[in-house]
C-alpha cells in the first residue's frame, strides 16, 4: 500500500497496525517512495508452559550456569525460600 506523507501523518497508528498485520506500507513524497513502515522483527522463543522468554545473552554455557547459580544463591540468602 502506498500512502502520501500527509496520509501517513494523519493515519499513522492505523498504518502501523496494518504493517504489524503483514501489509507493506510505503510512504511517498510527491509520488516518490521515501520510507516504509514495517514491524520490528523480534527474536522470541516459546518456553515450556506457553510463556515467552527473550533470547539468552551470548555467553558460554559455563558462564550462563555460573550466573544462574549466583542468582539462585542470592535469592536463597534473601530468605525468600
MOPAC internal coordinates of N, CA, C and O (Angstrom, degrees):
PM7 1SCF
backbone

  N    0.0000 0     0.00 0     0.00 0    0    0    0
  C    1.4465 1     0.00 0     0.00 0    1    0    0
  C    1.5254 1   108.16 1     0.00 0    2    1    0
  O    1.2310 1   119.91 1   -49.63 1    3    2    1
  N    1.3146 1   117.77 1   130.37 1    3    2    1
  C    1.4586 1   123.14 1   175.39 1    5    3    2
  C    1.5211 1   109.06 1  -100.79 1    6    5    3
  O    1.2310 1   120.95 1   -43.89 1    7    6    5
  N    1.3337 1   115.78 1   136.11 1    7    6    5
  C    1.4633 1   120.91 1   176.79 1    9    7    6
  C    1.5243 1   108.73 1  -135.71 1   10    9    7
  O    1.2310 1   121.06 1   -32.07 1   11   10    9
  N    1.3238 1   115.58 1   147.93 1   11   10    9
  C    1.4642 1   120.12 1   177.42 1   13   11   10
  C    1.5324 1   109.28 1   -75.22 1   14   13   11
  O    1.2310 1   121.15 1   -14.64 1   15   14   13
  N    1.3234 1   115.40 1   165.36 1   15   14   13
  C    1.4680 1   120.15 1   177.58 1   17   15   14
  C    1.5269 1   109.90 1   -58.65 1   18   17   15
  O    1.2310 1   119.97 1   139.11 1   19   18   17
  N    1.3114 1   117.65 1   -40.89 1   19   18   17
  C    1.4657 1   121.31 1   179.52 1   21   19   18
  C    1.5263 1   110.61 1   -62.09 1   22   21   19
  O    1.2310 1   120.31 1   134.12 1   23   22   21
  N    1.3508 1   117.02 1   -45.88 1   23   22   21
  C    1.4677 1   120.69 1   178.42 1   25   23   22
  C    1.5263 1   110.72 1   -62.24 1   26   25   23
  O    1.2310 1   120.61 1   139.25 1   27   26   25
  N    1.3462 1   116.43 1   -40.75 1   27   26   25
  C    1.4582 1   120.52 1  -179.51 1   29   27   26
  C    1.5269 1   110.63 1   -62.25 1   30   29   27
  O    1.2310 1   120.73 1   138.45 1   31   30   29
  N    1.3235 1   116.21 1   -41.55 1   31   30   29
  C    1.4639 1   120.68 1   179.49 1   33   31   30
  C    1.5253 1   110.64 1   -67.50 1   34   33   31
  O    1.2310 1   120.56 1   137.08 1   35   34   33
  N    1.2951 1   116.53 1   -42.92 1   35   34   33
  C    1.4582 1   121.51 1  -176.51 1   37   35   34
  C    1.5261 1   113.13 1   -70.73 1   38   37   35
  O    1.2310 1   120.33 1   143.43 1   39   38   37
  N    1.3336 1   116.98 1   -36.57 1   39   38   37
  C    1.4645 1   121.26 1  -173.49 1   41   39   38
  C    1.5328 1   112.21 1  -119.67 1   42   41   39
  O    1.2310 1   120.43 1  -147.83 1   43   42   41
  N    1.3312 1   116.79 1    32.17 1   43   42   41
  C    1.4546 1   120.90 1  -172.18 1   45   43   42
  C    1.5306 1   113.40 1   -54.85 1   46   45   43
  O    1.2310 1   119.59 1   130.24 1   47   46   45
  N    1.3318 1   118.39 1   -49.76 1   47   46   45
  C    1.4689 1   119.97 1  -176.82 1   49   47   46
  C    1.5304 1   111.75 1   -62.47 1   50   49   47
  O    1.2310 1   120.08 1   141.72 1   51   50   49
  N    1.3204 1   117.45 1   -38.28 1   51   50   49
  C    1.4648 1   120.50 1   177.58 1   53   51   50
  C    1.5278 1   111.19 1   -65.42 1   54   53   51
  O    1.2310 1   120.69 1   141.01 1   55   54   53
  N    1.3359 1   116.28 1   -38.99 1   55   54   53
  C    1.4594 1   120.24 1   179.80 1   57   55   54
  C    1.5292 1   111.63 1   -68.49 1   58   57   55
  O    1.2310 1   120.30 1   141.85 1   59   58   57
  N    1.3318 1   117.03 1   -38.15 1   59   58   57
  C    1.4655 1   120.68 1   176.79 1   61   59   58
  C    1.5272 1   109.83 1   -63.18 1   62   61   59
  O    1.2310 1   120.53 1   138.53 1   63   62   61
  N    1.3176 1   116.59 1   -41.47 1   63   62   61
  C    1.4668 1   120.42 1   177.89 1   65   63   62
  C    1.5285 1   110.45 1   -60.86 1   66   65   63
  O    1.2310 1   120.43 1   135.50 1   67   66   65
  N    1.3380 1   116.78 1   -44.50 1   67   66   65
  C    1.4601 1   120.26 1   179.32 1   69   67   66
  C    1.5288 1   111.12 1   -63.31 1   70   69   67
  O    1.2310 1   120.61 1   140.10 1   71   70   69
  N    1.3324 1   116.43 1   -39.90 1   71   70   69
  C    1.4661 1   120.16 1   178.47 1   73   71   70
  C    1.5206 1   110.14 1   -63.30 1   74   73   71
  O    1.2310 1   120.06 1   138.38 1   75   74   73
  N    1.3247 1   117.48 1   -41.62 1   75   74   73
  C    1.4638 1   121.16 1   178.53 1   77   75   74
  C    1.5192 1   112.21 1   -66.15 1   78   77   75
  O    1.2310 1   120.42 1   157.85 1   79   78   77
  N    1.3202 1   116.80 1   -22.15 1   79   78   77
  C    1.4629 1   121.36 1   177.14 1   81   79   78
  C    1.5324 1   111.41 1   -87.42 1   82   81   79
  O    1.2310 1   120.46 1   179.16 1   83   82   81
  N    1.3465 1   116.72 1    -0.84 1   83   82   81
  C    1.4566 1   120.47 1   174.51 1   85   83   82
  C    1.5178 1   115.94 1   109.45 1   86   85   83
  O    1.2310 1   119.77 1   178.01 1   87   86   85
  N    1.3144 1   118.05 1    -1.99 1   87   86   85
  C    1.4654 1   119.66 1  -178.99 1   89   87   86
  C    1.5310 1   110.08 1   -82.40 1   90   89   87
  O    1.2310 1   120.75 1   -41.34 1   91   90   89
  N    1.3211 1   116.17 1   138.66 1   91   90   89
  C    1.4603 1   121.50 1   177.63 1   93   91   90
  C    1.5328 1   108.85 1   -81.29 1   94   93   91
  O    1.2310 1   120.23 1   -55.85 1   95   94   93
  N    1.3270 1   117.16 1   124.15 1   95   94   93
  C    1.4634 1   122.09 1  -179.55 1   97   95   94
  C    1.5296 1   108.04 1  -114.28 1   98   97   95
  O    1.2310 1   120.57 1   -59.74 1   99   98   97
  N    1.3225 1   116.51 1   120.26 1   99   98   97
  C    1.4593 1   122.15 1   178.13 1  101   99   98
  C    1.5211 1   107.95 1  -114.73 1  102  101   99
  O    1.2310 1   120.82 1   -54.56 1  103  102  101
  N    1.3269 1   116.03 1   125.44 1  103  102  101
  C    1.4592 1   121.57 1   179.30 1  105  103  102
  C    1.5274 1   107.63 1   -95.04 1  106  105  103
  O    1.2310 1   121.20 1   -47.54 1  107  106  105
  N    1.3335 1   115.32 1   132.46 1  107  106  105
  C    1.4646 1   120.29 1  -178.21 1  109  107  106
  C    1.5241 1   111.04 1  -116.30 1  110  109  107
  O    1.2310 1   121.21 1   -26.42 1  111  110  109
  N    1.3287 1   115.29 1   153.58 1  111  110  109
  C    1.4585 1   122.26 1   173.49 1  113  111  110
  C    1.5231 1   106.44 1  -127.27 1  114  113  111
  O    1.2310 1   121.06 1   -68.25 1  115  114  113
  N    1.3342 1   115.59 1   111.75 1  115  114  113
  C    1.4632 1   121.83 1  -176.48 1  117  115  114
  C    1.5268 1   111.19 1    57.28 1  118  117  115
  O    1.2310 1   121.68 1  -140.84 1  119  118  117
  N    1.3415 1   114.39 1    39.16 1  119  118  117
  C    1.4546 1   120.46 1   176.22 1  121  119  118
  C    1.5237 1   115.48 1    85.66 1  122  121  119
  O    1.2310 1   119.91 1   172.77 1  123  122  121
  N    1.3238 1   117.78 1    -7.23 1  123  122  121
  C    1.4657 1   121.85 1  -179.71 1  125  123  122
  C    1.5232 1   110.21 1  -100.57 1  126  125  123
  O    1.2310 1   119.58 1   -48.97 1  127  126  125
  N    1.3335 1   118.41 1   131.03 1  127  126  125
  C    1.4626 1   120.81 1   178.00 1  129  127  126
  C    1.5283 1   110.94 1   -63.10 1  130  129  127
  O    1.2310 1   120.60 1   -48.13 1  131  130  129
  N    1.3378 1   116.47 1   131.87 1  131  130  129
  C    1.4654 1   120.63 1  -178.93 1  133  131  130
  C    1.5288 1   112.88 1  -127.50 1  134  133  131
  O    1.2310 1   119.76 1   160.82 1  135  134  133
  N    1.3312 1   118.07 1   -19.18 1  135  134  133
  C    1.4643 1   120.02 1  -177.35 1  137  135  134
  C    1.5235 1   109.54 1  -161.43 1  138  137  135
  O    1.2310 1   121.49 1   -15.17 1  139  138  137
  N    1.3134 1   114.76 1   164.83 1  139  138  137
  C    1.4613 1   120.30 1   173.70 1  141  139  138
  C    1.5191 1   108.96 1  -127.28 1  142  141  139
  O    1.2310 1   120.97 1   -27.28 1  143  142  141
  N    1.3071 1   115.75 1   152.72 1  143  142  141
  C    1.4663 1   121.72 1   171.89 1  145  143  142
  C    1.5170 1   105.40 1  -111.94 1  146  145  143
  O    1.2310 1   120.92 1   -60.07 1  147  146  145
  N    1.3259 1   115.85 1   119.93 1  147  146  145
  C    1.4555 1   119.76 1  -177.55 1  149  147  146
  C    1.5251 1   110.08 1  -145.30 1  150  149  147
  O    1.2310 1   120.09 1   -25.69 1  151  150  149
  N    1.3185 1   117.44 1   154.31 1  151  150  149
  C    1.4617 1   119.93 1  -179.99 1  153  151  150
  C    1.5243 1   110.77 1   -71.50 1  154  153  151
  O    1.2310 1   121.01 1   -24.78 1  155  154  153
  N    1.3277 1   115.67 1   155.22 1  155  154  153
  C    1.4608 1   121.81 1   174.04 1  157  155  154
  C    1.5156 1   107.56 1   -79.92 1  158  157  155
  O    1.2310 1   120.26 1   -47.28 1  159  158  157
  N    1.3069 1   117.11 1   132.72 1  159  158  157
  C    1.4590 1   121.31 1   177.43 1  161  159  158
  C    1.5208 1   107.99 1   -82.33 1  162  161  159
  O    1.2310 1   120.58 1   -58.44 1  163  162  161
  N    1.3081 1   116.50 1   121.56 1  163  162  161
  C    1.4619 1   121.98 1  -178.32 1  165  163  162
  C    1.5165 1   110.09 1  -108.99 1  166  165  163
  O    1.2310 1   121.11 1   -37.10 1  167  166  165
  N    1.3223 1   115.48 1   142.90 1  167  166  165
  C    1.4588 1   120.33 1   176.41 1  169  167  166
  C    1.5264 1   108.15 1   -97.84 1  170  169  167
  O    1.2310 1   121.05 1   -83.76 1  171  170  169
  N    1.3084 1   115.59 1    96.24 1  171  170  169
  C    1.4569 1   121.04 1   179.93 1  173  171  170
  C    1.5184 1   107.57 1  -125.08 1  174  173  171
  O    1.2310 1   121.41 1   -43.08 1  175  174  173
  N    1.3079 1   114.91 1   136.92 1  175  174  173
  C    1.4600 1   118.88 1   177.71 1  177  175  174
  C    1.5199 1   108.73 1  -116.69 1  178  177  175
  O    1.2310 1   120.77 1   -32.22 1  179  178  177
  N    1.3088 1   116.14 1   147.78 1  179  178  177
  C    1.4526 1   120.83 1   179.60 1  181  179  178
  C    1.5251 1   108.45 1   -88.11 1  182  181  179
  O    1.2310 1   120.54 1   -51.74 1  183  182  181
  N    1.3147 1   116.57 1   128.26 1  183  182  181
  C    1.4527 1   120.20 1   178.61 1  185  183  182
  C    1.5178 1   109.93 1   -99.04 1  186  185  183
  O    1.2310 1   120.32 1    -3.00 1  187  186  185
  N    1.2938 1   117.00 1   177.00 1  187  186  185
  C    1.4611 1   121.08 1   179.15 1  189  187  186
  C    1.5224 1   110.01 1   -61.08 1  190  189  187
  O    1.2310 1   120.68 1   -34.04 1  191  190  189
  N    1.3101 1   116.30 1   145.96 1  191  190  189
  C    1.4529 1   120.77 1   178.55 1  193  191  190
  C    1.5134 1   114.00 1    85.54 1  194  193  191
  O    1.2310 1   119.78 1  -179.11 1  195  194  193
  N    1.3241 1   118.03 1     0.89 1  195  194  193
  C    1.4525 1   120.27 1   176.40 1  197  195  194
  C    1.5145 1   114.73 1    85.19 1  198  197  195
  O    1.2310 1   119.40 1  -173.57 1  199  198  197
  N    1.3137 1   118.74 1     6.43 1  199  198  197
  C    1.4543 1   121.01 1   178.40 1  201  199  198
  C    1.5174 1   109.17 1   -89.28 1  202  201  199
  O    1.2310 1   120.56 1   -24.13 1  203  202  201
  N    1.3311 1   116.53 1   155.87 1  203  202  201
  C    1.4544 1   120.38 1   179.71 1  205  203  202
  C    1.5168 1   109.31 1  -106.89 1  206  205  203
  O    1.2310 1   121.31 1   -33.91 1  207  206  205
  N    1.3256 1   115.11 1   146.09 1  207  206  205
  C    1.4516 1   119.88 1   176.96 1  209  207  206
  C    1.5180 1   108.12 1  -135.99 1  210  209  207
  O    1.2310 1   120.77 1   -27.69 1  211  210  209
  N    1.3204 1   116.14 1   152.31 1  211  210  209
  C    1.4577 1   120.79 1   178.08 1  213  211  210
  C    1.5227 1   108.81 1   -74.84 1  214  213  211
  O    1.2310 1   120.92 1   -21.00 1  215  214  213
  N    1.3092 1   115.84 1   159.00 1  215  214  213
  C    1.4501 1   120.40 1   177.87 1  217  215  214
  C    1.5245 1   109.50 1   -64.26 1  218  217  215
  O    1.2310 1   120.78 1   -42.72 1  219  218  217
  N    1.2999 1   116.11 1   137.28 1  219  218  217
  C    1.4588 1   123.46 1  -177.61 1  221  219  218
  C    1.5249 1   111.20 1   -63.13 1  222  221  219
  O    1.2310 1   119.73 1   -34.63 1  223  222  221
  N    1.3544 1   118.11 1   145.37 1  223  222  221
  C    1.4624 1   119.66 1   177.80 1  225  223  222
  C    1.5257 1   110.92 1   -60.70 1  226  225  223
  O    1.2310 1   120.88 1   -24.87 1  227  226  225
  N    1.3236 1   115.92 1   155.13 1  227  226  225
  C    1.4614 1   118.84 1  -179.23 1  229  227  226
  C    1.5264 1   110.11 1   -79.26 1  230  229  227
  O    1.2310 1   120.88 1   -72.43 1  231  230  229
  N    1.2990 1   115.93 1   107.57 1  231  230  229
  C    1.4544 1   123.22 1   174.82 1  233  231  230
  C    1.5271 1   107.00 1  -158.05 1  234  233  231
  O    1.2310 1   121.48 1   -11.63 1  235  234  233
  N    1.3194 1   114.77 1   168.37 1  235  234  233
  C    1.4608 1   117.98 1  -178.40 1  237  235  234
  C    1.5272 1   109.84 1   -72.47 1  238  237  235
  O    1.2310 1   121.06 1   -18.34 1  239  238  237
  N    1.3121 1   115.58 1   161.66 1  239  238  237
  C    1.4672 1   121.00 1   177.95 1  241  239  238
  C    1.5281 1   110.54 1   -59.32 1  242  241  239
  O    1.2310 1   120.42 1   141.61 1  243  242  241
  N    1.3334 1   116.80 1   -38.39 1  243  242  241
  C    1.4708 1   121.84 1   179.95 1  245  243  242
  C    1.5380 1   110.47 1   -64.65 1  246  245  243
  O    1.2310 1   120.39 1   135.56 1  247  246  245
  N    1.3662 1   116.87 1   -44.44 1  247  246  245
  C    1.4702 1   120.82 1   177.91 1  249  247  246
  C    1.5335 1   110.67 1   -63.70 1  250  249  247
  O    1.2310 1   120.79 1   138.38 1  251  250  249
  N    1.3228 1   116.10 1   -41.62 1  251  250  249
  C    1.4633 1   121.08 1   179.53 1  253  251  250
  C    1.5285 1   110.32 1   -61.56 1  254  253  251
  O    1.2310 1   119.93 1   134.89 1  255  254  253
  N    1.3196 1   117.73 1   -45.11 1  255  254  253
  C    1.4627 1   121.71 1  -179.52 1  257  255  254
  C    1.5206 1   110.72 1   -64.58 1  258  257  255
  O    1.2310 1   120.02 1   141.09 1  259  258  257
  N    1.3456 1   117.58 1   -38.91 1  259  258  257
  C    1.4641 1   121.11 1   178.38 1  261  259  258
  C    1.5356 1   110.21 1   -61.84 1  262  261  259
  O    1.2310 1   120.31 1   134.10 1  263  262  261
  N    1.3534 1   117.01 1   -45.90 1  263  262  261
  C    1.4705 1   120.03 1   178.25 1  265  263  262
  C    1.5264 1   110.73 1   -61.77 1  266  265  263
  O    1.2310 1   120.72 1   138.11 1  267  266  265
  N    1.3150 1   116.23 1   -41.89 1  267  266  265
  C    1.4531 1   120.94 1   179.51 1  269  267  266
  C    1.5263 1   110.60 1   -62.01 1  270  269  267
  O    1.2310 1   120.19 1   134.84 1  271  270  269
  N    1.3474 1   117.24 1   -45.16 1  271  270  269
  C    1.4568 1   121.76 1   179.24 1  273  271  270
  C    1.5246 1   111.42 1   -62.81 1  274  273  271
  O    1.2310 1   120.42 1   139.48 1  275  274  273
  N    1.3368 1   116.80 1   -40.52 1  275  274  273
  C    1.4692 1   121.21 1   179.69 1  277  275  274
  C    1.5288 1   110.99 1   -64.89 1  278  277  275
  O    1.2310 1   120.48 1   137.09 1  279  278  277
  N    1.3298 1   116.69 1   -42.91 1  279  278  277
  C    1.4705 1   119.67 1   179.15 1  281  279  278
  C    1.5217 1   111.11 1   -64.92 1  282  281  279
  O    1.2310 1   120.31 1   139.37 1  283  282  281
  N    1.3175 1   117.01 1   -40.63 1  283  282  281
  C    1.4623 1   121.18 1   178.56 1  285  283  282
  C    1.5211 1   110.85 1   -64.61 1  286  285  283
  O    1.2310 1   119.97 1   138.27 1  287  286  285
  N    1.3325 1   117.67 1   -41.73 1  287  286  285
  C    1.4665 1   121.37 1   178.38 1  289  287  286
  C    1.5265 1   110.25 1   -63.36 1  290  289  287
  O    1.2310 1   120.17 1   136.32 1  291  290  289
  N    1.3394 1   117.27 1   -43.68 1  291  290  289
  C    1.4734 1   120.77 1   178.28 1  293  291  290
  C    1.5236 1   110.55 1   -60.90 1  294  293  291
  O    1.2310 1   120.66 1   138.08 1  295  294  293
  N    1.3152 1   116.34 1   -41.92 1  295  294  293
  C    1.4593 1   120.28 1   179.62 1  297  295  294
  C    1.5198 1   110.85 1   -64.59 1  298  297  295
  O    1.2310 1   120.11 1   135.74 1  299  298  297
  N    1.3205 1   117.39 1   -44.26 1  299  298  297
  C    1.4682 1   121.67 1   179.66 1  301  299  298
  C    1.5248 1   111.52 1   -63.12 1  302  301  299
  O    1.2310 1   120.38 1   140.86 1  303  302  301
  N    1.3340 1   116.88 1   -39.14 1  303  302  301
  C    1.4648 1   121.85 1   179.55 1  305  303  302
  C    1.5210 1   111.90 1   -68.55 1  306  305  303
  O    1.2310 1   120.29 1   156.00 1  307  306  305
  N    1.3189 1   117.06 1   -24.00 1  307  306  305
  C    1.4698 1   120.67 1  -177.83 1  309  307  306
  C    1.5255 1   112.32 1   -74.26 1  310  309  307
  O    1.2310 1   120.51 1   169.04 1  311  310  309
  N    1.3336 1   116.64 1   -10.96 1  311  310  309
  C    1.4583 1   120.45 1   177.69 1  313  311  310
  C    1.5222 1   114.41 1    86.10 1  314  313  311
  O    1.2310 1   119.58 1  -166.46 1  315  314  313
  N    1.3260 1   118.40 1    13.54 1  315  314  313
  C    1.4565 1   121.16 1  -179.13 1  317  315  314
  C    1.5272 1   113.70 1   -83.33 1  318  317  315
  O    1.2310 1   120.13 1   169.22 1  319  318  317
  N    1.3194 1   117.35 1   -10.78 1  319  318  317
  C    1.4689 1   120.08 1   178.69 1  321  319  318
  C    1.4990 1   110.91 1  -111.02 1  322  321  319
  O    1.2310 1   120.10 1   180.00 1  323  322  321

